[in-house]
Structure formats: C-alpha cells, structure tokens
C-alpha cells in the first residue's frame, strides 16, 4: 500500500516538515516518487518511521539513528552492531524510567504534603509531623 506525505503525517502525528527532513537526510533510501516527483510512502517507510520515533523517544540523536539505518543497509554483516545498539538503548531507557519514577515519587510526596497542610490550615502541622505518621508509601521521598 502507498501513502502520501499528508496521509503519513495524519496517521503518525509527525509533521510534514519532519518527514521531508528525514527524507533529505537519507533515512528512506528506497522511497519511491510519483511521476511528478512527489514522495510516495510505502509500508517500508512507515515501519522505518516507527523505528525512528522509537529511537528518538529513547533519547537517541538523529545522527546515531542515521548510522543505525546505514547499518540496516549493510544486511547481516551489521547484526551484532544493531543488537548492541538496541541493548544499550534499552539500558538507557530503563535508567530514564528509574529517574522518572524517583521524580514521580517525590511529586507524590509533595502533593500529599500540600494536601495535608491545606487540610490542616497550616504548613507547620506537616513540618512537625513525626515520620511514622507520613504514609508509608511516600515516607522515603520526604525532601
């Protein structure tokens, strides 16, 4: 199946300008063009976009993504490099998740803190609260 750039943008939420940028950067080496030179996206490009967006959201740079896509073009010779890259990305995302969980827990503590202070009518009540009276699930996140 083939798609126009507008259809791809609507389906993926990726801006047309970004899709054009990816194409200019050579991220769709086999993309076909219509007789008028208009980009025609196939399922291959859609799948490539999914990988690009996954890698971008993992914090990978466009330069590194381009390198990965070049490795894909090398075939089986680069399987080891690609495997290593995905394992490294997974490790990085796991670290990001841990950091975000810490942030979430600290925010939960602060929400409880201010909810309790407002309910009591004073922040002093919360400041002077013994640790064992802080809910157990957020106790360790007292800042």
N, C-alpha and C positions, 0 to 999 in steps of 0.2 A: 504494500500500500504506500502511496505517496502523499505528502502533505506540503502545503505552502508554508512560508515562514510565519504568516499570520496565524494559521491553524496551530502550528507548533507553539507559538508564543501563548496563544489562548489555552492550549491544553496543558502546558507546563508551568505557566506563570513566569517564564523567562522573557525578559524584554527583547523585542526585535533587534534593538541595537546590540544587545549582548550576543544574540545568535549570530549576527553579522560579524561581530568581533571574533567569536570563536572560529568562524569560517575563515576570516582573514588570517588568523593565527595558525591555520592549517590543521585544526582539530577534526575536520571532516574531510580527510583526503580523497575519499571516493564519492563525495556528494555530486549528484548529477545536477545539470542545469537544463532548463527548458530551451527551446529554440531561441527565445528572446533573452537568454542569459539569466533567467530567474532561478534562484535556488529551489531545488526540489528535495525535500527531506524524505528519507525512507525510514523503515524501522531500524536500520543500522544506525543512522544518525540519532534517532530517538533513544536507542539503547546507549549510545556514546554520551548523549546529554545526561542520562540518568547517572552514569558513572562520573562524569564531570561534576555534576551537582553534589553527588555523594562525597567526592574527594574535596570539593570546595568547602562543604559544611564540616568536614573533618579538620579544616584548617590548612589544607594543602594549597600551595601557591599555584597560580596559573602556569608558571614556568615549569614547575615539577609535574603538573598534570600533563603538560605538553610532552615532557620527557617520557612519562608513563605511556602516553598514546603512541609515541615513537617506538617504544619497546614492543607494544602490541603489534606494530607493523613488522617487527623482526620475527614474529612467529615463536616457535618453540624454543629458539635459542635464548629468549629472554624470560622464560617461565620462572626461573629462580629469582631474578631481579624483581619481577612483578609480585611474586609471592612474598618476598621480603618486604616490599613496599607496603603491601596490604597488612601484613602483620605489624609493621611499625605504625601504620595509621590507626589500627585497632588499639594498640597500646596507648597511643596519644589520645584517642577519644575516651578510653577508659580513665585516663588521668583527668581529662576535662570533665567527665561525669562526676568523678570524685570531688573535684574542686567545686563544681556546681552544687553537689549535694551538701558540702560544707556551707556554702553561701545560703542555700535554702534553709538549712537548719538554723543558722544564725538569724535569718529573717524571721523564721517561725518563733524563735525566742523573743525577738524584738516585738513582733505582733502580740505575743502573749504579754510581754512587759507593758506595752502601752494600753492594751485592752484592760489589764488588771489595774493599772494606775488610774485610768479614766473611771472604771467602775468604783474604785475606792475614793476617787475625788482628789487623789494626791499621788505624786510620784514617790514621795518619801516612804509610803507603805511598801512599795515594791523594792526600793533600795534597801530597806531594813529587813526584808523577808528572809528568814533562815533558808539555807539551801535545800533542806529536806522538804520545804513547803512549795518549792518550784516543781512543776510537773516533771516527772522522771524522764520523759522522752525528750525534753528540751534542756534539762538541767546542765548538761555538759557544754551547752552553747552560750552560757552566760558570758557576755563580753565585758 
